[in-house]
Amino acid sequence: MYVCICAAATEDQVQLCITAGAHTAKQVAMGCGAGKGRGCGLCRDRIKSMIEKHYSECEVEQISA
């Protein structure tokens, strides 16, 4: 599924950027283009949610280990 229609960036592409270390929407934009343009901007909230979810899950894994 597309996260950013303007850049044709999929969830998998955004997730790869996050997994590679992106901590901000700007870093994701530099990695795959999602949220980079001056288009509608609707993707930015989704990108931020994906980042928050990823890093909150990483924290839970570290606490459990």
CHARMM-style PDB file with segment names, atoms N, HN, CA, C and O in Angstrom:
ATOM      1  N   MET     1       0.847  -1.171   0.000  1.00  0.00      PROA
ATOM      2  CA  MET     1       0.000   0.000   0.000  1.00  0.00      PROA
ATOM      3  C   MET     1       0.899   1.243   0.000  1.00  0.00      PROA
ATOM      4  O   MET     1       1.961   1.269   0.621  1.00  0.00      PROA
ATOM      5  N   TYR     2       0.439   2.257  -0.710  1.00  0.00      PROA
ATOM      6  HN  TYR     2      -0.424   2.236  -1.215  1.00  0.00      PROA
ATOM      7  CA  TYR     2       1.192   3.503  -0.773  1.00  0.00      PROA
ATOM      8  C   TYR     2       1.013   4.318   0.501  1.00  0.00      PROA
ATOM      9  O   TYR     2      -0.089   4.446   1.033  1.00  0.00      PROA
ATOM     10  N   VAL     3       2.125   4.861   0.972  1.00  0.00      PROA
ATOM     11  HN  VAL     3       3.021   4.757   0.539  1.00  0.00      PROA
ATOM     12  CA  VAL     3       2.101   5.818   2.076  1.00  0.00      PROA
ATOM     13  C   VAL     3       2.068   7.219   1.482  1.00  0.00      PROA
ATOM     14  O   VAL     3       1.352   8.095   1.968  1.00  0.00      PROA
ATOM     15  N   CYS     4       2.843   7.419   0.438  1.00  0.00      PROA
ATOM     16  HN  CYS     4       3.424   6.707   0.044  1.00  0.00      PROA
ATOM     17  CA  CYS     4       2.936   8.728  -0.216  1.00  0.00      PROA
ATOM     18  C   CYS     4       2.632   8.559  -1.705  1.00  0.00      PROA
ATOM     19  O   CYS     4       3.437   8.015  -2.461  1.00  0.00      PROA
ATOM     20  N   ILE     5       1.466   9.033  -2.104  1.00  0.00      PROA
ATOM     21  HN  ILE     5       0.812   9.475  -1.490  1.00  0.00      PROA
ATOM     22  CA  ILE     5       1.070   8.947  -3.506  1.00  0.00      PROA
ATOM     23  C   ILE     5       1.971   9.824  -4.375  1.00  0.00      PROA
ATOM     24  O   ILE     5       2.348   9.424  -5.476  1.00  0.00      PROA
ATOM     25  N   CYS     6       2.312  11.000  -3.890  1.00  0.00      PROA
ATOM     26  HN  CYS     6       2.005  11.325  -2.995  1.00  0.00      PROA
ATOM     27  CA  CYS     6       3.118  11.946  -4.673  1.00  0.00      PROA
ATOM     28  C   CYS     6       4.461  11.353  -5.075  1.00  0.00      PROA
ATOM     29  O   CYS     6       4.931  11.582  -6.189  1.00  0.00      PROA
ATOM     30  N   ALA     7       5.081  10.592  -4.175  1.00  0.00      PROA
ATOM     31  HN  ALA     7       4.699  10.407  -3.270  1.00  0.00      PROA
ATOM     32  CA  ALA     7       6.388   9.996  -4.448  1.00  0.00      PROA
ATOM     33  C   ALA     7       6.278   8.524  -4.823  1.00  0.00      PROA
ATOM     34  O   ALA     7       7.291   7.870  -5.073  1.00  0.00      PROA
ATOM     35  N   ALA     8       5.055   7.999  -4.864  1.00  0.00      PROA
ATOM     36  HN  ALA     8       4.233   8.531  -4.661  1.00  0.00      PROA
ATOM     37  CA  ALA     8       4.815   6.580  -5.143  1.00  0.00      PROA
ATOM     38  C   ALA     8       5.625   5.702  -4.183  1.00  0.00      PROA
ATOM     39  O   ALA     8       6.186   4.684  -4.589  1.00  0.00      PROA
ATOM     40  N   ALA     9       5.683   6.102  -2.914  1.00  0.00      PROA
ATOM     41  HN  ALA     9       5.227   6.929  -2.584  1.00  0.00      PROA
ATOM     42  CA  ALA     9       6.440   5.372  -1.893  1.00  0.00      PROA
ATOM     43  C   ALA     9       5.494   4.461  -1.114  1.00  0.00      PROA
ATOM     44  O   ALA     9       4.447   4.891  -0.631  1.00  0.00      PROA
ATOM     45  N   THR    10       5.887   3.209  -1.006  1.00  0.00      PROA
ATOM     46  HN  THR    10       6.738   2.861  -1.398  1.00  0.00      PROA
ATOM     47  CA  THR    10       5.061   2.210  -0.340  1.00  0.00      PROA
ATOM     48  C   THR    10       5.413   2.088   1.143  1.00  0.00      PROA
ATOM     49  O   THR    10       6.426   2.615   1.603  1.00  0.00      PROA
ATOM     50  N   GLU    11       4.555   1.382   1.874  1.00  0.00      PROA
ATOM     51  HN  GLU    11       3.733   0.954   1.499  1.00  0.00      PROA
ATOM     52  CA  GLU    11       4.827   1.097   3.292  1.00  0.00      PROA
ATOM     53  C   GLU    11       6.156   0.378   3.437  1.00  0.00      PROA
ATOM     54  O   GLU    11       6.931   0.684   4.343  1.00  0.00      PROA
ATOM     55  N   ASP    12       6.428  -0.576   2.552  1.00  0.00      PROA
ATOM     56  HN  ASP    12       5.799  -0.825   1.816  1.00  0.00      PROA
ATOM     57  CA  ASP    12       7.682  -1.328   2.641  1.00  0.00      PROA
ATOM     58  C   ASP    12       8.898  -0.425   2.468  1.00  0.00      PROA
ATOM     59  O   ASP    12       9.897  -0.588   3.170  1.00  0.00      PROA
ATOM     60  N   GLN    13       8.822   0.518   1.545  1.00  0.00      PROA
ATOM     61  HN  GLN    13       8.011   0.650   0.975  1.00  0.00      PROA
ATOM     62  CA  GLN    13       9.947   1.437   1.330  1.00  0.00      PROA
ATOM     63  C   GLN    13      10.161   2.329   2.547  1.00  0.00      PROA
ATOM     64  O   GLN    13      11.295   2.546   2.973  1.00  0.00      PROA
ATOM     65  N   VAL    14       9.070   2.842   3.100  1.00  0.00      PROA
ATOM     66  HN  VAL    14       8.149   2.665   2.754  1.00  0.00      PROA
ATOM     67  CA  VAL    14       9.174   3.693   4.289  1.00  0.00      PROA
ATOM     68  C   VAL    14       9.727   2.878   5.454  1.00  0.00      PROA
ATOM     69  O   VAL    14      10.595   3.349   6.190  1.00  0.00      PROA
ATOM     70  N   GLN    15       9.223   1.655   5.622  1.00  0.00      PROA
ATOM     71  HN  GLN    15       8.518   1.272   5.024  1.00  0.00      PROA
ATOM     72  CA  GLN    15       9.676   0.804   6.718  1.00  0.00      PROA
ATOM     73  C   GLN    15      11.159   0.482   6.582  1.00  0.00      PROA
ATOM     74  O   GLN    15      11.870   0.421   7.586  1.00  0.00      PROA
ATOM     75  N   LEU    16      11.633   0.276   5.362  1.00  0.00      PROA
ATOM     76  HN  LEU    16      11.056   0.325   4.547  1.00  0.00      PROA
ATOM     77  CA  LEU    16      13.062   0.028   5.151  1.00  0.00      PROA
ATOM     78  C   LEU    16      13.903   1.225   5.602  1.00  0.00      PROA
ATOM     79  O   LEU    16      14.965   1.053   6.202  1.00  0.00      PROA
ATOM     80  N   CYS    17      13.428   2.423   5.314  1.00  0.00      PROA
ATOM     81  HN  CYS    17      12.566   2.562   4.827  1.00  0.00      PROA
ATOM     82  CA  CYS    17      14.147   3.629   5.761  1.00  0.00      PROA
ATOM     83  C   CYS    17      14.191   3.698   7.283  1.00  0.00      PROA
ATOM     84  O   CYS    17      15.223   4.023   7.871  1.00  0.00      PROA
ATOM     85  N   ILE    18      13.069   3.391   7.909  1.00  0.00      PROA
ATOM     86  HN  ILE    18      12.231   3.127   7.432  1.00  0.00      PROA
ATOM     87  CA  ILE    18      12.993   3.437   9.372  1.00  0.00      PROA
ATOM     88  C   ILE    18      13.895   2.368   9.979  1.00  0.00      PROA
ATOM     89  O   ILE    18      14.628   2.634  10.931  1.00  0.00      PROA
ATOM     90  N   THR    19      13.841   1.177   9.432  1.00  0.00      PROA
ATOM     91  HN  THR    19      13.245   0.961   8.658  1.00  0.00      PROA
ATOM     92  CA  THR    19      14.676   0.078   9.924  1.00  0.00      PROA
ATOM     93  C   THR    19      16.162   0.394   9.741  1.00  0.00      PROA
ATOM     94  O   THR    19      17.001  -0.034  10.534  1.00  0.00      PROA
ATOM     95  N   ALA    20      16.469   1.139   8.700  1.00  0.00      PROA
ATOM     96  HN  ALA    20      15.788   1.486   8.056  1.00  0.00      PROA
ATOM     97  CA  ALA    20      17.861   1.525   8.436  1.00  0.00      PROA
ATOM     98  C   ALA    20      18.329   2.656   9.347  1.00  0.00      PROA
ATOM     99  O   ALA    20      19.505   3.018   9.327  1.00  0.00      PROA
ATOM    100  N   GLY    21      17.411   3.225  10.155  1.00  0.00      PROA
ATOM    101  HN  GLY    21      16.455   2.931  10.172  1.00  0.00      PROA
ATOM    102  CA  GLY    21      17.828   4.213  11.135  1.00  0.00      PROA
ATOM    103  C   GLY    21      17.155   5.568  11.062  1.00  0.00      PROA
ATOM    104  O   GLY    21      17.494   6.462  11.838  1.00  0.00      PROA
ATOM    105  N   ALA    22      16.213   5.747  10.153  1.00  0.00      PROA
ATOM    106  HN  ALA    22      15.937   5.022   9.522  1.00  0.00      PROA
ATOM    107  CA  ALA    22      15.518   7.035  10.081  1.00  0.00      PROA
ATOM    108  C   ALA    22      14.691   7.249  11.344  1.00  0.00      PROA
ATOM    109  O   ALA    22      13.902   6.386  11.732  1.00  0.00      PROA
ATOM    110  N   HSD    23      14.874   8.393  11.977  1.00  0.00      PROA
ATOM    111  HN  HSD    23      15.515   9.093  11.662  1.00  0.00      PROA
ATOM    112  CA  HSD    23      14.132   8.727  13.199  1.00  0.00      PROA
ATOM    113  C   HSD    23      13.150   9.868  12.995  1.00  0.00      PROA
ATOM    114  O   HSD    23      12.356  10.176  13.884  1.00  0.00      PROA
ATOM    115  N   THR    24      13.201  10.498  11.818  1.00  0.00      PROA
ATOM    116  HN  THR    24      13.846  10.248  11.096  1.00  0.00      PROA
ATOM    117  CA  THR    24      12.315  11.625  11.538  1.00  0.00      PROA
ATOM    118  C   THR    24      11.701  11.480  10.152  1.00  0.00      PROA
ATOM    119  O   THR    24      12.211  10.749   9.303  1.00  0.00      PROA
ATOM    120  N   ALA    25      10.591  12.195   9.938  1.00  0.00      PROA
ATOM    121  HN  ALA    25      10.177  12.789  10.627  1.00  0.00      PROA
ATOM    122  CA  ALA    25       9.958  12.196   8.624  1.00  0.00      PROA
ATOM    123  C   ALA    25      10.901  12.769   7.568  1.00  0.00      PROA
ATOM    124  O   ALA    25      10.879  12.340   6.414  1.00  0.00      PROA
ATOM    125  N   LYS    26      11.717  13.725   7.957  1.00  0.00      PROA
ATOM    126  HN  LYS    26      11.735  14.074   8.894  1.00  0.00      PROA
ATOM    127  CA  LYS    26      12.678  14.316   7.023  1.00  0.00      PROA
ATOM    128  C   LYS    26      13.711  13.278   6.580  1.00  0.00      PROA
ATOM    129  O   LYS    26      14.077  13.231   5.406  1.00  0.00      PROA
ATOM    130  N   GLN    27      14.176  12.454   7.506  1.00  0.00      PROA
ATOM    131  HN  GLN    27      13.878  12.492   8.460  1.00  0.00      PROA
ATOM    132  CA  GLN    27      15.133  11.407   7.157  1.00  0.00      PROA
ATOM    133  C   GLN    27      14.497  10.372   6.236  1.00  0.00      PROA
ATOM    134  O   GLN    27      15.149   9.870   5.320  1.00  0.00      PROA
ATOM    135  N   VAL    28      13.223  10.050   6.474  1.00  0.00      PROA
ATOM    136  HN  VAL    28      12.693  10.458   7.218  1.00  0.00      PROA
ATOM    137  CA  VAL    28      12.513   9.132   5.584  1.00  0.00      PROA
ATOM    138  C   VAL    28      12.406   9.754   4.192  1.00  0.00      PROA
ATOM    139  O   VAL    28      12.613   9.073   3.187  1.00  0.00      PROA
ATOM    140  N   ALA    29      12.084  11.043   4.137  1.00  0.00      PROA
ATOM    141  HN  ALA    29      11.916  11.596   4.953  1.00  0.00      PROA
ATOM    142  CA  ALA    29      11.971  11.735   2.850  1.00  0.00      PROA
ATOM    143  C   ALA    29      13.283  11.688   2.077  1.00  0.00      PROA
ATOM    144  O   ALA    29      13.286  11.513   0.859  1.00  0.00      PROA
ATOM    145  N   MET    30      14.395  11.844   2.785  1.00  0.00      PROA
ATOM    146  HN  MET    30      14.392  11.987   3.775  1.00  0.00      PROA
ATOM    147  CA  MET    30      15.698  11.776   2.121  1.00  0.00      PROA
ATOM    148  C   MET    30      15.982  10.359   1.626  1.00  0.00      PROA
ATOM    149  O   MET    30      16.669  10.175   0.621  1.00  0.00      PROA
ATOM    150  N   GLY    31      15.453   9.361   2.330  1.00  0.00      PROA
ATOM    151  HN  GLY    31      14.895   9.510   3.147  1.00  0.00      PROA
ATOM    152  CA  GLY    31      15.725   7.974   1.968  1.00  0.00      PROA
ATOM    153  C   GLY    31      14.891   7.453   0.813  1.00  0.00      PROA
ATOM    154  O   GLY    31      15.415   6.768  -0.065  1.00  0.00      PROA
ATOM    155  N   CYS    32      13.597   7.765   0.796  1.00  0.00      PROA
ATOM    156  HN  CYS    32      13.171   8.322   1.510  1.00  0.00      PROA
ATOM    157  CA  CYS    32      12.737   7.199  -0.242  1.00  0.00      PROA
ATOM    158  C   CYS    32      11.828   8.213  -0.914  1.00  0.00      PROA
ATOM    159  O   CYS    32      11.071   7.857  -1.816  1.00  0.00      PROA
ATOM    160  N   GLY    33      11.886   9.457  -0.498  1.00  0.00      PROA
ATOM    161  HN  GLY    33      12.501   9.747   0.236  1.00  0.00      PROA
ATOM    162  CA  GLY    33      11.093  10.499  -1.127  1.00  0.00      PROA
ATOM    163  C   GLY    33       9.729  10.737  -0.508  1.00  0.00      PROA
ATOM    164  O   GLY    33       9.088  11.744  -0.808  1.00  0.00      PROA
ATOM    165  N   ALA    34       9.271   9.838   0.347  1.00  0.00      PROA
ATOM    166  HN  ALA    34       9.792   9.020   0.591  1.00  0.00      PROA
ATOM    167  CA  ALA    34       7.944   9.981   0.957  1.00  0.00      PROA
ATOM    168  C   ALA    34       7.891  11.220   1.837  1.00  0.00      PROA
ATOM    169  O   ALA    34       8.711  11.379   2.742  1.00  0.00      PROA
ATOM    170  N   GLY    35       6.931  12.096   1.576  1.00  0.00      PROA
ATOM    171  HN  GLY    35       6.265  11.966   0.841  1.00  0.00      PROA
ATOM    172  CA  GLY    35       6.772  13.304   2.364  1.00  0.00      PROA
ATOM    173  C   GLY    35       7.682  14.441   1.974  1.00  0.00      PROA
ATOM    174  O   GLY    35       7.662  15.500   2.601  1.00  0.00      PROA
ATOM    175  N   LYS    36       8.478  14.234   0.949  1.00  0.00      PROA
ATOM    176  HN  LYS    36       8.494  13.374   0.439  1.00  0.00      PROA
ATOM    177  CA  LYS    36       9.471  15.233   0.551  1.00  0.00      PROA
ATOM    178  C   LYS    36       8.862  16.390  -0.243  1.00  0.00      PROA
ATOM    179  O   LYS    36       9.286  17.538  -0.110  1.00  0.00      PROA
ATOM    180  N   GLY    37       7.885  16.080  -1.051  1.00  0.00      PROA
ATOM    181  HN  GLY    37       7.541  15.148  -1.160  1.00  0.00      PROA
ATOM    182  CA  GLY    37       7.334  17.081  -1.955  1.00  0.00      PROA
ATOM    183  C   GLY    37       6.425  18.078  -1.278  1.00  0.00      PROA
ATOM    184  O   GLY    37       6.162  17.997  -0.078  1.00  0.00      PROA
ATOM    185  N   ARG    38       5.963  18.993  -2.048  1.00  0.00      PROA
ATOM    186  HN  ARG    38       6.177  19.059  -3.023  1.00  0.00      PROA
ATOM    187  CA  ARG    38       5.040  20.008  -1.562  1.00  0.00      PROA
ATOM    188  C   ARG    38       3.611  19.635  -1.938  1.00  0.00      PROA
ATOM    189  O   ARG    38       2.741  20.498  -2.047  1.00  0.00      PROA
ATOM    190  N   GLY    39       3.382  18.354  -2.134  1.00  0.00      PROA
ATOM    191  HN  GLY    39       4.090  17.652  -2.046  1.00  0.00      PROA
ATOM    192  CA  GLY    39       2.051  17.872  -2.492  1.00  0.00      PROA
ATOM    193  C   GLY    39       1.082  18.041  -1.336  1.00  0.00      PROA
ATOM    194  O   GLY    39       1.138  19.030  -0.606  1.00  0.00      PROA
ATOM    195  N   CYS    40       0.222  17.101  -1.181  1.00  0.00      PROA
ATOM    196  HN  CYS    40       0.176  16.297  -1.775  1.00  0.00      PROA
ATOM    197  CA  CYS    40      -0.864  17.228  -0.202  1.00  0.00      PROA
ATOM    198  C   CYS    40      -0.380  17.166   1.245  1.00  0.00      PROA
ATOM    199  O   CYS    40      -0.990  17.786   2.116  1.00  0.00      PROA
ATOM    200  N   GLY    41       0.711  16.429   1.528  1.00  0.00      PROA
ATOM    201  HN  GLY    41       1.208  15.925   0.821  1.00  0.00      PROA
ATOM    202  CA  GLY    41       1.246  16.349   2.883  1.00  0.00      PROA
ATOM    203  C   GLY    41       0.532  15.366   3.799  1.00  0.00      PROA
ATOM    204  O   GLY    41       0.877  15.248   4.975  1.00  0.00      PROA
ATOM    205  N   LEU    42      -0.459  14.664   3.270  1.00  0.00      PROA
ATOM    206  HN  LEU    42      -0.739  14.760   2.315  1.00  0.00      PROA
ATOM    207  CA  LEU    42      -1.201  13.720   4.107  1.00  0.00      PROA
ATOM    208  C   LEU    42      -0.336  12.558   4.596  1.00  0.00      PROA
ATOM    209  O   LEU    42      -0.649  11.948   5.618  1.00  0.00      PROA
ATOM    210  N   CYS    43       0.719  12.253   3.899  1.00  0.00      PROA
ATOM    211  HN  CYS    43       0.974  12.749   3.069  1.00  0.00      PROA
ATOM    212  CA  CYS    43       1.562  11.119   4.257  1.00  0.00      PROA
ATOM    213  C   CYS    43       2.403  11.382   5.507  1.00  0.00      PROA
ATOM    214  O   CYS    43       2.813  10.437   6.181  1.00  0.00      PROA
ATOM    215  N   ARG    44       2.658  12.623   5.816  1.00  0.00      PROA
ATOM    216  HN  ARG    44       2.325  13.390   5.269  1.00  0.00      PROA
ATOM    217  CA  ARG    44       3.585  12.933   6.915  1.00  0.00      PROA
ATOM    218  C   ARG    44       3.100  12.391   8.257  1.00  0.00      PROA
ATOM    219  O   ARG    44       3.904  11.906   9.053  1.00  0.00      PROA
ATOM    220  N   ASP    45       1.800  12.466   8.516  1.00  0.00      PROA
ATOM    221  HN  ASP    45       1.146  12.860   7.869  1.00  0.00      PROA
ATOM    222  CA  ASP    45       1.278  11.911   9.768  1.00  0.00      PROA
ATOM    223  C   ASP    45       1.445  10.398   9.794  1.00  0.00      PROA
ATOM    224  O   ASP    45       1.772   9.827  10.834  1.00  0.00      PROA
ATOM    225  N   ARG    46       1.223   9.750   8.664  1.00  0.00      PROA
ATOM    226  HN  ARG    46       0.956  10.214   7.819  1.00  0.00      PROA
ATOM    227  CA  ARG    46       1.390   8.291   8.587  1.00  0.00      PROA
ATOM    228  C   ARG    46       2.854   7.915   8.801  1.00  0.00      PROA
ATOM    229  O   ARG    46       3.150   6.951   9.507  1.00  0.00      PROA
ATOM    230  N   ILE    47       3.751   8.655   8.210  1.00  0.00      PROA
ATOM    231  HN  ILE    47       3.511   9.438   7.637  1.00  0.00      PROA
ATOM    232  CA  ILE    47       5.181   8.387   8.375  1.00  0.00      PROA
ATOM    233  C   ILE    47       5.580   8.545   9.842  1.00  0.00      PROA
ATOM    234  O   ILE    47       6.284   7.697  10.390  1.00  0.00      PROA
ATOM    235  N   LYS    48       5.135   9.615  10.468  1.00  0.00      PROA
ATOM    236  HN  LYS    48       4.563  10.303  10.023  1.00  0.00      PROA
ATOM    237  CA  LYS    48       5.449   9.836  11.889  1.00  0.00      PROA
ATOM    238  C   LYS    48       4.891   8.716  12.748  1.00  0.00      PROA
ATOM    239  O   LYS    48       5.549   8.276  13.692  1.00  0.00      PROA
ATOM    240  N   SER    49       3.695   8.248  12.440  1.00  0.00      PROA
ATOM    241  HN  SER    49       3.161   8.605  11.673  1.00  0.00      PROA
ATOM    242  CA  SER    49       3.100   7.127  13.189  1.00  0.00      PROA
ATOM    243  C   SER    49       3.917   5.854  13.018  1.00  0.00      PROA
ATOM    244  O   SER    49       4.129   5.110  13.975  1.00  0.00      PROA
ATOM    245  N   MET    50       4.370   5.611  11.804  1.00  0.00      PROA
ATOM    246  HN  MET    50       4.198   6.216  11.026  1.00  0.00      PROA
ATOM    247  CA  MET    50       5.190   4.423  11.551  1.00  0.00      PROA
ATOM    248  C   MET    50       6.510   4.493  12.319  1.00  0.00      PROA
ATOM    249  O   MET    50       6.974   3.487  12.854  1.00  0.00      PROA
ATOM    250  N   ILE    51       7.108   5.678  12.372  1.00  0.00      PROA
ATOM    251  HN  ILE    51       6.731   6.496  11.937  1.00  0.00      PROA
ATOM    252  CA  ILE    51       8.362   5.857  13.116  1.00  0.00      PROA
ATOM    253  C   ILE    51       8.123   5.605  14.603  1.00  0.00      PROA
ATOM    254  O   ILE    51       8.871   4.862  15.239  1.00  0.00      PROA
ATOM    255  N   GLU    52       7.083   6.224  15.155  1.00  0.00      PROA
ATOM    256  HN  GLU    52       6.475   6.827  14.639  1.00  0.00      PROA
ATOM    257  CA  GLU    52       6.779   6.056  16.578  1.00  0.00      PROA
ATOM    258  C   GLU    52       6.512   4.593  16.919  1.00  0.00      PROA
ATOM    259  O   GLU    52       6.996   4.091  17.933  1.00  0.00      PROA
ATOM    260  N   LYS    53       5.752   3.917  16.083  1.00  0.00      PROA
ATOM    261  HN  LYS    53       5.358   4.325  15.259  1.00  0.00      PROA
ATOM    262  CA  LYS    53       5.438   2.506  16.329  1.00  0.00      PROA
ATOM    263  C   LYS    53       6.713   1.663  16.309  1.00  0.00      PROA
ATOM    264  O   LYS    53       6.927   0.829  17.189  1.00  0.00      PROA
ATOM    265  N   HSD    54       7.543   1.883  15.316  1.00  0.00      PROA
ATOM    266  HN  HSD    54       7.369   2.561  14.601  1.00  0.00      PROA
ATOM    267  CA  HSD    54       8.769   1.093  15.197  1.00  0.00      PROA
ATOM    268  C   HSD    54       9.655   1.244  16.427  1.00  0.00      PROA
ATOM    269  O   HSD    54      10.110   0.253  16.998  1.00  0.00      PROA
ATOM    270  N   TYR    55       9.897   2.487  16.832  1.00  0.00      PROA
ATOM    271  HN  TYR    55       9.528   3.292  16.368  1.00  0.00      PROA
ATOM    272  CA  TYR    55      10.818   2.705  17.937  1.00  0.00      PROA
ATOM    273  C   TYR    55      10.209   2.370  19.295  1.00  0.00      PROA
ATOM    274  O   TYR    55      10.942   2.044  20.229  1.00  0.00      PROA
ATOM    275  N   SER    56       8.897   2.442  19.423  1.00  0.00      PROA
ATOM    276  HN  SER    56       8.302   2.707  18.664  1.00  0.00      PROA
ATOM    277  CA  SER    56       8.277   2.002  20.683  1.00  0.00      PROA
ATOM    278  C   SER    56       8.360   0.484  20.792  1.00  0.00      PROA
ATOM    279  O   SER    56       8.544  -0.046  21.888  1.00  0.00      PROA
ATOM    280  N   GLU    57       8.226  -0.222  19.671  1.00  0.00      PROA
ATOM    281  HN  GLU    57       8.076   0.208  18.781  1.00  0.00      PROA
ATOM    282  CA  GLU    57       8.369  -1.679  19.686  1.00  0.00      PROA
ATOM    283  C   GLU    57       9.805  -2.078  19.985  1.00  0.00      PROA
ATOM    284  O   GLU    57      10.038  -3.083  20.656  1.00  0.00      PROA
ATOM    285  N   CYS    58      10.767  -1.311  19.500  1.00  0.00      PROA
ATOM    286  HN  CYS    58      10.578  -0.494  18.954  1.00  0.00      PROA
ATOM    287  CA  CYS    58      12.182  -1.595  19.788  1.00  0.00      PROA
ATOM    288  C   CYS    58      12.462  -1.443  21.278  1.00  0.00      PROA
ATOM    289  O   CYS    58      13.203  -2.240  21.855  1.00  0.00      PROA
ATOM    290  N   GLU    59      11.875  -0.425  21.904  1.00  0.00      PROA
ATOM    291  HN  GLU    59      11.274   0.222  21.435  1.00  0.00      PROA
ATOM    292  CA  GLU    59      12.060  -0.210  23.337  1.00  0.00      PROA
ATOM    293  C   GLU    59      11.481  -1.370  24.137  1.00  0.00      PROA
ATOM    294  O   GLU    59      12.090  -1.822  25.107  1.00  0.00      PROA
ATOM    295  N   VAL    60      10.316  -1.851  23.738  1.00  0.00      PROA
ATOM    296  HN  VAL    60       9.821  -1.484  22.950  1.00  0.00      PROA
ATOM    297  CA  VAL    60       9.670  -2.972  24.439  1.00  0.00      PROA
ATOM    298  C   VAL    60      10.540  -4.212  24.312  1.00  0.00      PROA
ATOM    299  O   VAL    60      10.692  -4.956  25.280  1.00  0.00      PROA
ATOM    300  N   GLU    61      11.113  -4.447  23.139  1.00  0.00      PROA
ATOM    301  HN  GLU    61      10.989  -3.842  22.352  1.00  0.00      PROA
ATOM    302  CA  GLU    61      11.986  -5.602  22.936  1.00  0.00      PROA
ATOM    303  C   GLU    61      13.218  -5.513  23.826  1.00  0.00      PROA
ATOM    304  O   GLU    61      13.651  -6.519  24.388  1.00  0.00      PROA
ATOM    305  N   GLN    62      13.787  -4.316  23.958  1.00  0.00      PROA
ATOM    306  HN  GLN    62      13.435  -3.498  23.502  1.00  0.00      PROA
ATOM    307  CA  GLN    62      14.974  -4.147  24.786  1.00  0.00      PROA
ATOM    308  C   GLN    62      14.658  -4.373  26.259  1.00  0.00      PROA
ATOM    309  O   GLN    62      15.467  -4.954  26.982  1.00  0.00      PROA
ATOM    310  N   ILE    63      13.506  -3.927  26.707  1.00  0.00      PROA
ATOM    311  HN  ILE    63      12.849  -3.455  26.120  1.00  0.00      PROA
ATOM    312  CA  ILE    63      13.105  -4.114  28.105  1.00  0.00      PROA
ATOM    313  C   ILE    63      12.854  -5.593  28.386  1.00  0.00      PROA
ATOM    314  O   ILE    63      13.185  -6.088  29.463  1.00  0.00      PROA
ATOM    315  N   SER    64      12.277  -6.289  27.428  1.00  0.00      PROA
ATOM    316  HN  SER    64      12.009  -5.887  26.553  1.00  0.00      PROA
ATOM    317  CA  SER    64      11.946  -7.710  27.599  1.00  0.00      PROA
ATOM    318  C   SER    64      13.179  -8.593  27.581  1.00  0.00      PROA
ATOM    319  O   SER    64      13.169  -9.691  28.136  1.00  0.00      PROA
ATOM    320  N   ALA    65      14.243  -8.119  26.945  1.00  0.00      PROA
ATOM    321  HN  ALA    65      14.251  -7.227  26.494  1.00  0.00      PROA
ATOM    322  CA  ALA    65      15.440  -8.947  26.783  1.00  0.00      PROA
ATOM    323  C   ALA    65      16.254  -9.060  28.019  1.00  0.00      PROA
ATOM    324  OT1 ALA    65      17.288  -9.728  28.018  1.00  0.00      PROA
TER     325      ALA     65
END
